Amino acid sequence: MTGSIRGRAALLLSGMAAAGLLLSGCGAGQISETALKEPSIQGVNLEAEDGEYAIRGLLVAFPGIDGYEAGDNAVLNAVIYNDSRDPVTVTITTEDARDVVIVDTDTATANPSVVPSPTPTESGAPSPTPTEPGATSPTATPSPSGSPAAPAGQPARIEIPPLSFVQLNTEGEQVLGLIGLRESLRSGQNVMMTFDFGNGVVITGPAPVAVPLTAPPAPPPVIERHTEFEGEDGH
């Protein structure tokens, strides 16, 4: 009798130990759903039908509580992907602004409403000074893969190598600038953008105007002032 009880107790303990190991193993290997979620960021993601080209994080910079007025300039953020095996030249345009240009991030983010406009090229501009015989011209350093090919302040026309991307947002060295907005804009409104990849693929979509990440401060309370004459004679 005693042996039977001891046997059953041993089986019970071994079963509990196995269950404990099983539970601990599940807990160690389990990843919560929230751990897999990426932090939400503002911006719109657009993609071509074949999936070879995409625009991520398309977003107009926050203009402040007063918004943009017609004629203002604005910063536009975008990352453009070329997942094909051929280089492409992307031309970026919009009907909601006079021009779209590439500008340096440091200059643009100092005041988004005063993005420098492109300098027009004069037809009578002097030609470069001829090189003296025997002089060696410096070799141009190629730009890194996926970097904007157009210099700052020039129209937004960008060459992207195969299987690469171009980062044009405030996290990089250059951004897109919308020059001369056609209409006033407030947070939550959109600017329609067109990305022409030069091979028949055109992606068109809205670039929303960013909203503030924190609520604006509340206005100060109105404090009523009472004079010593109030309350006399029933007034």
VEXDREN-2710 file (C-alpha; in Angstrom, 1 decimal):
% VEXDREN-2710
k/r/px/py/pz
1/MET/0.0/0.0/0.0
2/THR/2.8/2.4/1.0
3/GLY/4.7/1.6/-2.2
4/SER/1.6/2.3/-4.3
5/ILE/1.1/5.7/-2.7
6/ARG/4.8/6.6/-3.1
7/GLY/4.7/5.5/-6.7
8/ARG/1.6/7.7/-7.4
9/ALA/3.2/10.6/-5.6
10/ALA/6.4/10.3/-7.6
11/LEU/4.4/10.3/-10.8
12/LEU/2.4/13.3/-9.7
13/LEU/5.6/15.3/-8.9
14/SER/7.2/14.3/-12.2
15/GLY/4.1/15.4/-14.0
16/MET/4.1/18.8/-12.3
17/ALA/7.8/19.3/-13.0
18/ALA/7.2/18.5/-16.7
19/ALA/4.3/20.9/-16.8
20/GLY/6.5/23.6/-15.2
21/LEU/9.2/23.1/-17.8
22/LEU/6.7/23.3/-20.6
23/LEU/5.2/26.5/-19.3
24/SER/8.6/28.1/-18.8
25/GLY/9.6/27.1/-22.3
26/CYS/6.5/28.7/-23.8
27/GLY/7.1/31.9/-21.9
28/ALA/10.8/32.1/-22.9
29/GLY/10.1/31.6/-26.6
30/GLN/6.9/33.7/-26.8
31/ILE/7.1/37.2/-28.3
32/SER/4.2/39.6/-27.4
33/GLU/2.3/41.1/-30.3
34/THR/3.2/44.6/-29.1
35/ALA/6.9/43.8/-29.3
36/LEU/6.5/43.2/-33.1
37/LYS/4.7/46.5/-33.7
38/GLU/6.7/49.3/-35.2
39/PRO/6.2/52.8/-33.7
40/SER/3.6/54.7/-35.6
41/ILE/5.0/57.6/-37.7
42/GLN/3.2/60.2/-39.7
43/GLY/3.2/60.0/-43.5
44/VAL/1.8/58.1/-46.4
45/ASN/3.2/55.0/-48.2
46/LEU/2.7/54.6/-51.9
47/GLU/3.7/51.7/-54.1
48/ALA/3.6/50.8/-57.8
49/GLU/1.4/47.9/-58.9
50/ASP/4.3/45.7/-59.7
51/GLY/5.9/46.4/-56.3
52/GLU/9.3/47.5/-57.8
53/TYR/8.9/51.2/-56.9
54/ALA/7.7/52.8/-53.7
55/ILE/7.5/56.0/-51.7
56/ARG/7.6/55.8/-47.9
57/GLY/6.9/58.5/-45.3
58/LEU/5.4/61.0/-47.7
59/LEU/4.7/64.0/-45.4
60/VAL/4.6/67.8/-45.5
61/ALA/6.4/69.3/-42.4
62/PHE/4.2/70.7/-39.6
63/PRO/3.6/74.4/-40.4
64/GLY/2.8/75.6/-36.9
65/ILE/-0.7/76.4/-35.5
66/ASP/-1.3/79.1/-38.2
67/GLY/-0.6/76.8/-41.1
68/TYR/0.8/77.7/-44.5
69/GLU/-0.4/80.7/-46.4
70/ALA/-0.7/80.7/-50.2
71/GLY/2.7/81.5/-51.7
72/ASP/4.6/80.0/-48.8
73/ASN/7.3/77.3/-49.2
74/ALA/7.1/74.0/-47.3
75/VAL/9.4/71.0/-46.5
76/LEU/8.3/67.7/-48.0
77/ASN/9.7/64.4/-46.6
78/ALA/9.9/61.2/-48.7
79/VAL/12.0/58.1/-49.1
80/ILE/12.0/56.7/-52.7
81/TYR/12.7/53.1/-53.4
82/ASN/13.9/51.4/-56.6
83/ASP/13.6/47.6/-56.1
84/SER/14.1/46.9/-59.8
85/ARG/17.3/45.7/-61.4
86/ASP/17.6/48.9/-63.6
87/PRO/18.5/52.5/-62.7
88/VAL/15.6/55.0/-62.9
89/THR/15.4/58.7/-63.0
90/VAL/12.5/60.0/-60.9
91/THR/10.9/63.4/-61.6
92/ILE/8.8/64.8/-58.8
93/THR/6.0/67.3/-59.5
94/THR/2.9/68.8/-58.1
95/GLU/0.0/71.0/-59.2
96/ASP/-0.3/72.4/-55.7
97/ALA/2.9/74.4/-55.8
98/ARG/4.9/76.3/-58.3
99/ASP/8.0/74.1/-58.1
100/VAL/9.5/71.1/-56.3
101/VAL/13.2/71.3/-55.6
102/ILE/15.9/69.6/-53.5
103/VAL/17.3/71.6/-50.6
104/ASP/19.7/71.0/-47.8
105/THR/18.1/69.8/-44.6
106/ASP/19.9/72.3/-42.3
107/THR/18.7/75.2/-44.4
108/ALA/15.1/74.0/-44.8
109/THR/14.4/72.9/-41.3
110/ALA/15.5/76.2/-39.8
111/ASN/12.3/77.6/-41.0
112/PRO/10.1/75.4/-43.3
113/SER/8.2/78.4/-44.7
114/VAL/11.3/80.0/-46.2
115/VAL/12.8/77.1/-48.2
116/PRO/15.3/78.7/-50.6
117/SER/13.9/78.9/-54.1
118/PRO/15.8/77.5/-57.1
119/THR/18.2/80.1/-58.6
120/PRO/17.1/80.7/-62.3
121/THR/19.9/80.1/-64.8
122/GLU/20.5/83.2/-66.9
123/SER/20.8/82.6/-70.7
124/GLY/23.7/85.1/-70.8
125/ALA/25.6/83.5/-68.0
126/PRO/29.4/83.7/-68.6
127/SER/31.1/80.5/-69.7
128/PRO/33.6/78.8/-67.3
129/THR/37.2/79.9/-67.5
130/PRO/39.2/77.7/-70.0
131/THR/41.7/75.4/-68.4
132/GLU/45.3/76.2/-69.1
133/PRO/47.3/73.7/-71.2
134/GLY/48.7/71.0/-69.1
135/ALA/46.5/71.7/-66.1
136/THR/44.8/68.6/-64.6
137/SER/41.2/68.9/-63.7
138/PRO/40.2/67.3/-60.4
139/THR/38.4/64.0/-60.7
140/ALA/34.8/64.2/-59.6
141/THR/34.0/62.0/-56.7
142/PRO/31.0/59.7/-57.4
143/SER/28.0/60.2/-55.1
144/PRO/27.1/57.3/-52.8
145/SER/24.6/54.8/-54.0
146/GLY/21.1/56.0/-53.4
147/SER/22.1/59.7/-52.9
148/PRO/20.3/62.5/-54.7
149/ALA/22.0/63.3/-58.0
150/ALA/20.6/66.9/-58.3
151/PRO/22.4/69.7/-56.4
152/ALA/20.6/71.6/-53.7
153/GLY/18.1/74.2/-55.0
154/GLN/17.6/72.4/-58.3
155/PRO/14.4/70.8/-59.7
156/ALA/13.6/67.5/-58.1
157/ARG/14.9/65.1/-60.7
158/ILE/16.8/62.2/-59.1
159/GLU/18.7/59.1/-60.4
160/ILE/18.3/56.0/-58.2
161/PRO/20.6/53.0/-58.8
162/PRO/19.1/49.4/-59.0
163/LEU/18.0/47.9/-55.7
164/SER/18.6/51.2/-53.9
165/PHE/16.8/54.2/-52.4
166/VAL/17.0/57.9/-51.9
167/GLN/16.3/59.5/-48.5
168/LEU/14.9/63.0/-48.8
169/ASN/13.7/63.7/-45.3
170/THR/14.7/65.6/-42.2
171/GLU/16.6/62.5/-41.0
172/GLY/19.0/62.8/-44.0
173/GLU/21.1/65.5/-45.6
174/GLN/18.5/66.8/-48.1
175/VAL/14.8/67.2/-48.3
176/LEU/12.2/68.2/-50.9
177/GLY/11.0/71.7/-51.0
178/LEU/7.6/72.9/-52.2
179/ILE/8.1/76.4/-53.6
180/GLY/5.1/78.7/-53.8
181/LEU/2.1/76.9/-52.5
182/ARG/-1.0/77.5/-54.6
183/GLU/-3.4/77.7/-51.6
184/SER/-3.2/77.9/-47.8
185/LEU/-2.7/74.6/-46.0
186/ARG/-3.5/73.4/-42.5
187/SER/-2.6/70.3/-40.6
188/GLY/-4.5/67.3/-41.9
189/GLN/-4.9/68.6/-45.5
190/ASN/-3.1/67.1/-48.4
191/VAL/-0.8/68.1/-51.3
192/MET/-1.1/65.8/-54.3
193/MET/2.3/64.6/-55.5
194/THR/3.4/62.8/-58.7
195/PHE/6.5/60.6/-59.0
196/ASP/7.4/59.8/-62.6
197/PHE/10.0/57.0/-62.9
198/GLY/10.7/57.7/-66.5
199/ASN/9.8/54.2/-67.8
200/GLY/6.1/54.5/-67.9
201/VAL/5.6/54.0/-64.2
202/VAL/3.9/57.0/-62.5
203/ILE/2.9/57.0/-58.8
204/THR/0.5/59.7/-57.7
205/GLY/-0.8/60.2/-54.1
206/PRO/-1.5/62.6/-51.3
207/ALA/1.2/64.0/-49.0
208/PRO/-0.6/65.0/-45.8
209/VAL/0.4/68.1/-43.8
210/ALA/1.8/66.9/-40.4
211/VAL/-0.1/67.4/-37.2
212/PRO/1.7/68.3/-34.0
213/LEU/2.9/65.4/-31.9
214/THR/1.8/67.3/-28.7
215/ALA/-1.3/69.5/-28.3
216/PRO/-0.7/73.2/-28.4
217/PRO/-0.7/74.9/-25.0
218/ALA/-4.1/76.1/-23.7
219/PRO/-4.7/79.8/-23.7
220/PRO/-4.4/81.5/-20.4
221/PRO/-7.7/81.7/-18.4
222/VAL/-9.6/84.9/-18.4
223/ILE/-9.5/86.5/-15.0
224/GLU/-12.4/88.9/-14.2
225/ARG/-11.4/92.0/-12.2
226/HIS/-13.8/93.3/-9.6
227/THR/-13.7/96.9/-8.4
228/GLU/-14.6/98.3/-5.0
229/PHE/-17.7/99.9/-6.4
230/GLU/-19.3/96.5/-7.4
231/GLY/-21.9/95.3/-4.9
232/GLU/-23.0/98.8/-3.7
233/ASP/-26.6/99.9/-4.1
234/GLY/-27.5/96.5/-5.4
235/HIS/-25.0/96.7/-8.3
END
